[in-house]
Amino acid sequence: MNFSRLDWTVLVFTLLLIIVYGVYRSRTSKNLEGYLLSDRQMPWWLVLLSIMGTQASAITFLTAPGQAYSDGMRFVQYYFGLPFAMVVVCITFVPIFHRLKVFTAYEFLEQRFDAKTRFLTSFLFLLSRGLSTGISIVAPSMALHFMLGWDFTVTNLIMGGLLIIYTVSGGAKAVAYTQQLQVIIIYAAMFLAAWWAIKMLPAGIGFTEALHIGGKSGKLNVITSGFTEKGFDWKDRYNIWSGIIGGFFLALSYFGTDQSQVGRYLTARSEQESKIGLLMNGLVKVPLQFCILLIGVLVFAFYQFNKAPAYFNLAHEKTMQQSANAGEFAAASQHYQQVQDEKSKTVTALGNALQQHDEAAVNQLRSQLQQEQQQAGLVRDSIKNIVKKTIPGSDGNDTNYIFLRFVGDYLPKGLVGLIIAIIFLASWSSIAAAFHSLASCTMVDFHKRLSKTPATPLQEYRWSQAYSLIWGLFCIVVAQFGYNLGNSLIEAVNILGSWFYGTILGIFLVAIYIKRVGGHAVFIGALMAEVTVIAVYSFDLLSFLWLNVIGAVGVVVFSGLLQVVFFGQSPKVKQKPAFEK
């Protein structure tokens, strides 16, 4: 990557701006209320930006365009259940958490059930969020690795270290206030990159023609039914049904029970402001994610007129050129360029036919383009297989590098530095919130709950900082092992979350809505549901979004049956459900 002095200046200035602003706004009470919840004084618009910043990690901006480039827009269906989930969270979860004045969502479970259920749920959260956050660190580390050519271990340590310093020193208030500035810069830079991709298209080819080319290449598959000639394909990852149903359960668990998000809206100064922030997030998230994926389609259209790399991972490409399979890799790459040259001629002709409204030529060229796109995909697959068998530990997948390669090769000086900066900003935004949620649960659900020695507010504050540090080190280790994942990073994080989110949600659903189920039944039922989820995933029976449904429904069904069969139909609960005033 050609990283100029101007890019370095833009990168360093942007990052320093965020750090200085965060330090300036991070003054809070040095106790748990101040460090973890910003003294509960955040307005709704800041809660909204904090929620958006927490869920929009660097993975979103780095790999989502590559996801659309490779697989089209159908990933957006993953978010279709989110607006409905926001309504349920506001009706059910927010009133409970505000009424009980909890630090973590899992405190409520001990009041409703018992300590072991609280410990189990908090542990499942810590495991899932710790692993997911580790994978999230891969994105900025990968960008630094790509930009400087340094070894990934070095960039991982640098990026993880910066994140730890940023998080431990600030607290929730610093995270919230820097997130508002980060979100503004991030979306402005991404849309600027999209504008530049359109600007570099040939004369006479604009936004509309770019979309048409992407559509005829199968990239605008926003709505897919999931049905094939053999019926509904339960293994199809993204379709409207898995998105609305599975996505609803996943979003309900993420925003209703995941401390990284619960901790964001618990900082609000009132229950009403928490609800407004969540509902606004439900309105804007799907359109924003659509636009980010659309950038991938525009990059795809751009590469139809410009030379596209046969393989987007520049570091692996250089390794392949010096490997024993260099000849095979070069031959496959040359074949790909030949296909690209033919496809470029077809795309140019299609653009001219569209301008001249020549329907007969348009129809003929559409069919030809689809055939050439299929052929290009097969050649790309062969190249990935060559990389996979040559480089130890690599799966051959270069989806995570598509947008980064486009940025490095074609964007002007200064803008490259800004794009790299937003990858870092998105990392700091989401990962800092994750570190704080991990520290919150460790401190509140385990340390304070199990410690027999009272601590002063200042000591609790220091312990929370220490746990942020420990979890940061854990996530760096996870990132080191998550570098060569088989999926795109954005898919990997969502799959990992789906292993646990359904079970966690099911425990809360029982706690809130089923009065006659007690702690023993829900504890065992949750373990049974989690085993079921892992088994379904291991045998590849369903796509990952359905795991959230299985986990939640499994806890409800198993705990209900266990209560009736083994523990009696009228358990003595510790209090009536908190949603009942």
N, C-alpha and C positions, 0 to 999 in steps of 0.2 A: 504494500500500500504506500502510495506517495503522500506522506504526511508532512506538510510544509510548516514553516515557522509561523505563518498566520494561523494555521490549524491549531498548533500548540498554544498560541496566544489565546485564541477563542476558547479552547478546552480549559486551560488553567484559569482564565478569568471567570468563566461560567461556574466552575466548581468552587472557586474561592468566594464568589458572590453568595452561593448557597450556604457555605459553611459560616461565613461572617453573619449572614442574616439569621441562621439558625442559632448561633451563639447569642446574638442580640435578643432574640425572642424566647430564649430558653429559661428565663428566670421563673422558677417555681418554688414552692415550699419544698424543703429538703426532707420529705417524708414519702410514704407510699402514695398518698393521694396526689401529691405534686408530680412525682417521677413517673407514675404509671397512668394517671388519669388527668393530668393537667389541671388539677384542682376542680375538675368538672365545670369549666368556664368557657367552653368553645361554642361559638355561634353555629347555626345550622349550615351556612355556606362553607365554613371551614371544615365542619364534619363531612360534608359532601366531598370536598376536594381531598380530604384525608382518606375517605373510603375509596375514592377513585384511584388515588395514588397508591394505596395499599394493594389493590387488586391488579393494577396495571404495572407489572414488573418489567424489568429490562427484557425478559423473555417475550413479552407481548410485542414490543417494538422491534426486537431483533429477529424473531422467528415467525411472527404472524404473517408478514409479507411473503416470506419464503414458503410458508404453508399454503398461501393462496396461489403463489407461483407454481407450486408442484401439484396441489390437489384441488385448486379452485376455491370458491367462496363458501362452500358448504359448511365450513367450520363455524360460521356465524350462527348456525342453528343451535349450536351448543348453548347460546345465551338466551334463547327464546323463552325459557322458563323463568328467567331472572325477574322480570317485572311482576309476575304473579307471586313469586317468593317474597318480594319486598313488601307486598300488601300483607301477607300472612305474618311476616316478621314484625311489622308495625302493630298488628292487632294483638299478637300473642306474646312474643318474646320481649319486646322493648318495655311494655308496662311491668312485667315481672322483674326484670333486671333493675329498672329504676326504682321500683317500689322497695325492693330489698336492699338497695344501695350496695350491691356486690362489687368486688374488684374483678372477679372472674365469673364466667358463666357457670362454672362447675360448683361454686359455693351453694347455689340453689339446690343441687342434687343431694347434698348431704341433709339439707333441711327437709327435702321431700322423701328421700330414701334413707341412706346411711353413708358412713364414711367410705366403705369399700367401693360403693358405686361411684362416689365422687372421685376417688383415687383412680379407678379404672378408666373413667371417661377422660379425666385430665391426662392420664398416661397415654391414651390413644391419641389425644390431640398433640401432646408433646412429640410423640413418635412421628406422626404424619407431618406436622408443621416443621419439625426439625429436618426431616429428610427433604421435604419440598423446598425449604429455604436453602438447603445445601445445593440443590439443583439450580435454584435461581441465581446463585453466585456464579455458576458456570458462564452465564451470558456475558456479564461485564469482563470477567477474566478472559473469556474467549475473544472479546473485542480487543482487549489490550494485547493478547497474544497475536492476533491477526495484524494489529496496527504496528507493533514493534518487532515482531518476529522472535520474541523471547519465548523461552520454554513455558508451557502452560503452568507448571508447578510454581514458577516464579511469579507469574501474573496472578495466579490464584492466591498466593500468600500476600501479595501487595494489595489486591482488591479486597480480600477478606479482612486484612489488617485495617485498611481505611474505613471499612464499614463498621468494624468493632469500635474504633476510636470515635467515629461520628455518632454511633448509637449510645455507647456507654456514657459519653460526656454530656449528652443532650437531655434525654428524657422525652416523655410523650409530647410536651409542649413544643420542643424543638422540632420533633418529627412532624407535628401537625402544621406548624407555621411554614416550615420549609417545603412541605408538600404542596401548598397552594402555589408557590412560585415555581416549583418543579413541574407541576401539571401544566401550567400555562406555557412554559418554555418547551416542554415535551411535545405537546400537540401542535404548537406553532411550527416547530422544526420539522415534524413529520409531514405536515401539509405543504411546507416549503419544498421538501424532497419530492412530493407528488407533483407539485407544480413544475419542478425542474425536469422530471421525467417526461411530462407532456411537452414542455418547451423544446426538448431535444428531439422530438419526433420530426420526420421529414415535412417539408412544406406541403400544406394541404391535408395533413393528417393531424387531427385534433383530438380532443377528449372523446367525442362521440365515436369517431372512427376507431380509436384505441379500445373502447369498450366493445365495439362490434367485433373486432379481431379477437379480443379475449373471450367473448361469448362463443364465437364459432370454434374456438379451440377448447371449449369445455370448461372455461375458468369462471364463468358467471353462474355457476350452479348453486344459487342462493337457497333455493327450496328443492329438496329431494325427498321423495316419499319413502324410500327404503324398501319398496316392493320390487321384486324381480319376477321372472317367469315362473319361478318355483315358490312364490309367495313372499312374505315379509322376511327380510334378511336381518336376523337379530344380531349379527356380527358387524353390520354396517355401522360405523362409528358415528356418523353425523347425518341425521335425517330429521324431518320435522317432528316425528314422534319421540325419538330419543332426546331431542332438544327440549321439547315442551315438558315431557314427563320426567325423564332422567335429569335434565337440566334444572327443572323445578326442585327436585329433591336435593340435588347437589347445591344449588344456590341457597335453599332454605337452611341446609346444614351449615354452609359457609358463613352466611350472614347472621344466622340465628344462634350458632353454637361454637364457631371458630373464634377463639379469643383474639386473633389478629384483627378481626373485624368488629367483634363485640367491644373490644377495647377502644376502637375508634369512636363508636357512637356513645359509649359511656362517658366520654369526655365532654359531651354536650351539657349545656347549662340547664336544660330541662328535657323532659320526656318528649314534648312537642317538637323541639328542635332536632332531636334524634330522628324522629319520624319523618320530618321534612327532608333531612339529609338523605335518608334511605330511599324515600319515594322519588326524589329527584334523581338519585343514582339509577333507579329502575327505568326512568324515562330516557336518560342520556346514554346509558352504557351500550345498548344494542346499536344505535346509530354510530357511535364512536368506534366500536369494534368493526362495524361494517366498513367504515372509512379506512381503518388501518389495513384491513384485508384487501380493500380496493387498491391500495398502493401496490400490493403484490401483483395485481392484475395489470396495472399500468407499467410496472417494471417488466412484466412478461411481454406486453405489447411493444415496449421500447426495444427489447432484445430481438424482436422479430425483424427489426430494421437495422440492428447493430450486432456486431459479432458477440455472441454469448459464449462464455467459457464452457468447455465440455464438462468441467468439474469445478465447482465454486470454492472449495476449500483450498486456498492458495498454498498453505503449508503442506498439505498432503500432495498437492499437484507437484510441488518441487521435489518431494520425497519420491514420488512415482517416477519422475524423470531421471532419477539416479538409481533406480532399483533394477533388479534382475528382469522385471516385467516391463521395463521402459518401452521396449519395442511394441509390445501388445497394447500398452496404454496409448502410445503415440498413434498407432494405426486406428484404434477405436476413436480417438479424439479427431483424427482427420476425417474419418467417416461421418462423425457427428457434424463437423463443419460443412461437409458436402451437403448433408441433409438440410442444415441451416441455410446454406446459400440458395437451395431450391425453394425452401419455405419463404425466404425473404423476397424472392421474385414473385411468388404467389401472393404474399401479403401486399406487396406494392401494387400488383395488378388489381387486387381486391379493393384497395383504397381508391384507386382510380375509377373502378366500376361503381363504387358507392357514390362518388362525387358526380358521376355522369348518369346515375340512376338507371344503369343497365342491369335490369333484373335477371336476365338470362345469364349474363356473365357472372353476376354476383352469386347465383345459385351454383353454377359450375365451379367457381373458385372456392366457395365455402366447402363443398365436398372434398375438393382437392386439398385444401388446407387441413381439414380434419384427418385425412389419411397421412399427410406429411407430419402432422403433430404426433400421431400415433407411432409412426416410424422413429421420430426423434426421441420419443419416450423409451422405446425399446433399446435404442443405442445408448441412451443415458443409463439405463439399467445395467447394460453390459459393462459400462465403464465403472459403475459402482461396485459391481462384482469383482472386477479386476483389482480395485483398491482394497476391497474387503479381504481378498486372499493374499494381498501383498503386505499390507501394513498390520502388524499384530494389534489386536484390541479394537480395530476400526470396524464399523458396520457398513462403511461405504456411503453413509447418508450425508449429504452436504446441504440439506434444507436450511440448517441454521446459519449458513454462510451466504445465502443468495443475496439478501438485502445488503449485508455488510460489503460484499464484493462490488455490488452496484455503486454503493456510496464511495468506496475507495477508488474505483476506476473512472467514474464519470462526473461526480459532483465537483463543483468549483472549490478552490481553496477558501478556507474559512468555514464554508458550509459543512465540509467533512468533519472539521473539529467540533462544530455544533452538534452534528448527529452523534458522534462518539460521546460527547458530553451528555446528551439526553439518555444514552444507554446507561451511563454511570448514574445520572440523576434518578432514573426509574429504579435502578437497583437500590440506591440509598433510600428512596421513598418506600418501596415495598418491604425490603429486607430489614430496615430499621424498625418498621412496625412489627414484623415477625419476631425479631429479637426481643422486642419489648413484651410481646404476648407470651413468648416462651419464658422470659424472666418472671412475668406476672404469675403465671401458673406454677412455676417452680417455687416461687417465694410464698405465694398465698395458699396454694392447694397442698403443698408438701412441707416446706420449711416452717411456716408459722403454725400449720396444723399439727405437725409432729414434734416441734420443739417444746421442751418443758421449761426453757429459760426465757423469761420475758426480755424483749429487746426494746430499746428506745427508738423513737421515730427516725433518728439519724442513722442508727445501726441498721434498721430495716431498709433505709434508702441505700446504704452502702452494700448490703447484701444483694439488693436488686441489681445494682450495677455489676456486682461480681457474677451473678447468674447470667446477665447479658453477655459478659465476657466469655464465660464457659460455653454458652450455646453458640457464640460466634466461632469459637475454635472447633466445636463439633461440626458446624456447617461447612467450614473450610475443608475438613477431612472428607465430608460427604461429596463436596464439589470435586475433589480430586478424583474420586471414583466415578463421578457422574459425567465425566467429559465425553466419553464415547457411548452415549446412550443410543439405543436402536431407533427411538422415535425423535421427532423434532422436540425441542425442549418444552414447548408449550403443551404438547400432547403428554409428555412424560410427567409433568407436574400435575396435570389434571387426572391422569390415570392413577398416580400415587395417592392423590387426595381421595379418589373414589374407593380405594381399598378400605378407608376408615370412616368417611363422612356419613355413609348411610347408617352404620351402627351407632355413631354418636348421636345422630338425629333421632334414631329410634328410641334411645334412652330418654331424650327430652320429650318426645311425643307421649311416651308412657307417663312420664312425670307430670305433664301438664293436663292430659286429657283422660287418662284411665285411672280413676281413683282407687280401684280395688286391687291394683297390683303393687306389691311391696318390694323392698330392696333385694331380698334373696332371689326372687323370681326374675327381676329385671337384670340382675348381675349375671346370672347363669344364662339367661336368654340372650344377653348381649354377646357373651362369649360364643354361644352357638351360632348366632348370626354372623359374627366375624369369621368363624371357621367356614361357614357357608359361602361368604363372599370370596374368600381366598380360594376356595375349591372351585367355584364357578369361573374365576379368572384364570386359575392354573390350567383348567381343562378347556379354556377358550370357548366357552359356551355362548357368551353374550358380549356385546361391545361394552366398554367400560362405563358409560353413562348409566346403564341399567343396574350396575352394581350398587349405586346409591339407593335405588328403589328396593332392591333385594335386602340390603342391610337394614333399612328403616322398617320395612314391613316385617322382616324376619324377627327383629327385636320385639315388635308389638305382638306378633303371633306366638313366638316361643315363650315370652314372659307371661302372656295371658294363659296359655295352656299349663305352664309350670305352676302358676298361682292356683289354678283350679284343681289340678291333679295332686300336687304335693304340699302346698302351703295354705290351703283353705281359701274360700271365696271372699272372705272379709278381713284382709290384713289390717293391722293397726298402723296407719300411716302417721308420720310425725306431725303433719299439718295438712290442712286441706290445700288443694292446688292454689298456687299464688295468684293465678289469674282471677280467682274468686275473691272479691273484696269482702 
